[in-house]
Amino acid sequence: MGATLSIENQEVDPITGAGILFTDGVHCLAGLQMKKNKWILSGLGGKREEDEPLYITALRECLEELLGLNNISQTFLYELYANHLPQRCFIENKYCCYVYNFIQLEAMLKSIHTYGLTSLLYETIPLTVSDLLFKRLPNATEVPTLAIVPIGTWELCPMFQNDLISAKKGINNSMDN
């Protein structure tokens, strides 16, 4: 286990991960991921590499999951952060979350596009939230689908979930014909 920090005689566990929350205050961007053999909607982020600044962890993990970008240069990540500062950040359960709005997301996408990076999940780097959602290629990836969901605590209605399952079966069956 890693070392702990002492703040006013209280031990604090080190932060182990970071990510980015894109939101307009009402909705947020989420990714569909397989966890413990179950599909869940999750945020965009992940584990911190040794001695990596938290904001670099957040950007690296987010860009891997959002765009399928791997082996991103540290220089580019530092530049991206310097040019696109978050609105705020918060720490919850050893995880640091940087908050950006959707306008900032589109500005970041333009910077990534201008930098000339190529994505495994898109024919070209998307420039809008709409393109990010609807032009994603059907590649096997950690986050195969993105969604805009409401912020807050909510559950999916079981009848609606059944509708979704039936629709998926119908889509799969129609593709077989």
C-alpha positions as CSV (number, residue, x, y, z in Angstrom):
1,M,0.0,0.0,0.0
2,G,1.3,3.5,-0.8
3,A,2.4,6.1,1.7
4,T,-0.2,8.2,3.3
5,L,-0.2,12.0,3.8
6,S,-0.7,13.5,7.2
7,I,-2.8,16.7,7.3
8,E,-3.3,18.2,10.7
9,N,-2.7,14.8,12.4
10,Q,-5.1,13.0,10.1
11,E,-3.9,10.4,7.7
12,V,-5.2,10.7,4.2
13,D,-4.9,7.9,1.6
14,P,-3.2,8.9,-1.7
15,I,-5.3,9.6,-4.7
16,T,-5.2,6.6,-7.0
17,G,-7.0,7.8,-10.1
18,A,-8.4,10.7,-12.0
19,G,-10.9,11.5,-14.7
20,I,-12.9,14.2,-16.5
21,L,-16.6,14.9,-16.1
22,F,-18.0,16.8,-19.1
23,T,-21.3,18.5,-18.1
24,D,-23.6,21.4,-18.7
25,G,-24.9,21.1,-15.1
26,V,-28.0,19.1,-16.2
27,H,-26.5,16.4,-18.3
28,C,-23.1,14.7,-18.5
29,L,-21.1,12.5,-20.8
30,A,-20.8,8.8,-19.8
31,G,-19.2,5.8,-21.3
32,L,-20.6,2.2,-21.4
33,Q,-18.0,-0.2,-19.9
34,M,-18.0,-3.9,-19.0
35,K,-17.2,-4.3,-15.2
36,K,-17.5,-7.6,-13.5
37,N,-19.3,-9.2,-16.5
38,K,-22.0,-6.4,-16.4
39,W,-22.5,-3.3,-18.6
40,I,-22.4,-0.1,-16.6
41,L,-22.4,3.6,-17.4
42,S,-19.2,5.1,-16.1
43,G,-17.2,8.3,-16.1
44,L,-14.1,8.8,-18.2
45,G,-10.9,8.2,-16.3
46,G,-8.7,5.7,-14.6
47,K,-5.7,4.7,-12.6
48,R,-2.8,7.0,-11.9
49,E,0.6,5.9,-13.1
50,E,3.5,6.3,-10.6
51,D,4.3,10.0,-9.9
52,E,2.0,11.2,-12.7
53,P,0.3,14.5,-12.0
54,L,-3.4,14.0,-11.5
55,Y,-4.5,16.3,-14.3
56,I,-2.2,14.3,-16.7
57,T,-3.9,11.0,-15.5
58,A,-7.3,12.5,-16.1
59,L,-6.4,13.7,-19.6
60,R,-4.6,10.5,-20.6
61,E,-7.3,8.2,-19.4
62,C,-10.1,10.3,-20.8
63,L,-8.5,10.5,-24.2
64,E,-7.8,6.8,-24.3
65,E,-11.5,6.0,-23.5
66,L,-13.1,8.8,-25.4
67,L,-11.1,8.7,-28.6
68,G,-9.0,5.5,-28.5
69,L,-5.8,7.5,-28.3
70,N,-2.8,5.6,-26.9
71,N,0.8,6.6,-26.3
72,I,0.0,10.3,-26.2
73,S,3.0,12.4,-25.7
74,Q,3.4,14.0,-22.3
75,T,4.2,17.3,-24.0
76,F,0.9,17.3,-25.8
77,L,-1.0,16.4,-22.5
78,Y,0.7,19.3,-20.7
79,E,-0.1,21.7,-23.6
80,L,-3.7,20.5,-23.7
81,Y,-4.2,21.1,-20.0
82,A,-2.5,24.5,-20.1
83,N,-4.8,25.6,-23.0
84,H,-7.9,24.0,-21.5
85,L,-8.2,24.5,-17.8
86,P,-11.1,22.8,-16.0
87,Q,-13.9,24.8,-14.4
88,R,-13.2,23.0,-11.1
89,C,-12.1,19.7,-9.6
90,F,-13.2,17.6,-6.6
91,I,-11.9,14.5,-4.9
92,E,-14.2,11.7,-4.0
93,N,-13.1,8.2,-2.8
94,K,-9.4,8.6,-3.7
95,Y,-10.4,9.8,-7.2
96,C,-9.8,13.3,-8.5
97,C,-12.4,14.5,-11.0
98,Y,-11.9,17.5,-13.3
99,V,-15.0,19.2,-14.5
100,Y,-15.4,20.7,-18.0
101,N,-18.4,21.9,-19.9
102,F,-19.4,20.7,-23.4
103,I,-18.1,23.9,-25.0
104,Q,-14.7,23.2,-23.5
105,L,-15.0,19.6,-24.7
106,E,-15.5,20.8,-28.3
107,A,-12.5,23.2,-27.9
108,M,-10.4,20.3,-26.7
109,L,-11.5,18.2,-29.7
110,K,-10.4,21.0,-32.1
111,S,-7.0,21.1,-30.4
112,I,-6.6,17.4,-30.7
113,H,-7.6,17.5,-34.4
114,T,-5.2,20.5,-35.0
115,Y,-2.4,18.6,-33.3
116,G,-2.9,15.8,-36.0
117,L,-3.6,12.9,-33.7
118,T,-5.6,10.0,-35.2
119,S,-8.2,7.9,-33.4
120,L,-8.9,4.2,-33.4
121,L,-12.6,5.0,-32.8
122,Y,-13.3,7.6,-35.4
123,E,-12.4,8.1,-39.1
124,T,-11.4,11.6,-38.2
125,I,-11.2,13.3,-34.8
126,P,-14.8,14.5,-34.0
127,L,-15.2,18.2,-33.6
128,T,-18.7,18.3,-32.0
129,V,-20.4,16.4,-29.2
130,S,-22.9,15.1,-31.7
131,D,-20.1,13.6,-33.9
132,L,-18.5,12.2,-30.7
133,L,-21.7,10.3,-30.0
134,F,-22.9,9.3,-33.4
135,K,-19.8,8.8,-35.6
136,R,-18.0,6.4,-33.2
137,L,-16.8,3.3,-35.1
138,P,-17.9,-0.2,-33.8
139,N,-14.5,-1.2,-32.6
140,A,-13.8,-3.5,-29.7
141,T,-12.7,-1.1,-27.0
142,E,-12.9,-0.5,-23.3
143,V,-15.7,2.0,-23.9
144,P,-17.7,1.0,-27.0
145,T,-20.5,3.5,-26.6
146,L,-20.9,7.0,-25.2
147,A,-24.1,8.5,-23.8
148,I,-25.5,11.8,-22.5
149,V,-27.2,11.1,-19.2
150,P,-28.9,13.3,-16.6
151,I,-26.9,14.2,-13.5
152,G,-28.2,12.9,-10.2
153,T,-29.4,9.6,-8.8
154,W,-31.7,7.7,-11.0
155,E,-32.6,4.2,-12.0
156,L,-33.6,2.8,-15.4
157,C,-37.3,1.8,-15.4
158,P,-37.4,-2.1,-15.7
159,M,-40.0,-1.9,-18.5
160,F,-37.8,0.5,-20.5
161,Q,-34.8,-1.7,-19.9
162,N,-36.9,-4.6,-21.3
163,D,-37.7,-2.4,-24.3
164,L,-34.0,-1.8,-24.9
165,I,-33.2,-5.5,-24.7
166,S,-36.0,-6.3,-27.2
167,A,-34.9,-3.5,-29.5
168,K,-31.3,-4.8,-29.4
169,K,-32.5,-8.3,-30.2
170,G,-34.6,-6.9,-33.1
171,I,-31.6,-4.9,-34.4
172,N,-29.3,-8.0,-34.2
173,N,-31.9,-10.2,-35.9
174,S,-32.5,-7.7,-38.7
175,M,-28.7,-7.5,-39.3
176,D,-28.6,-11.3,-39.7
177,N,-31.1,-11.2,-42.6
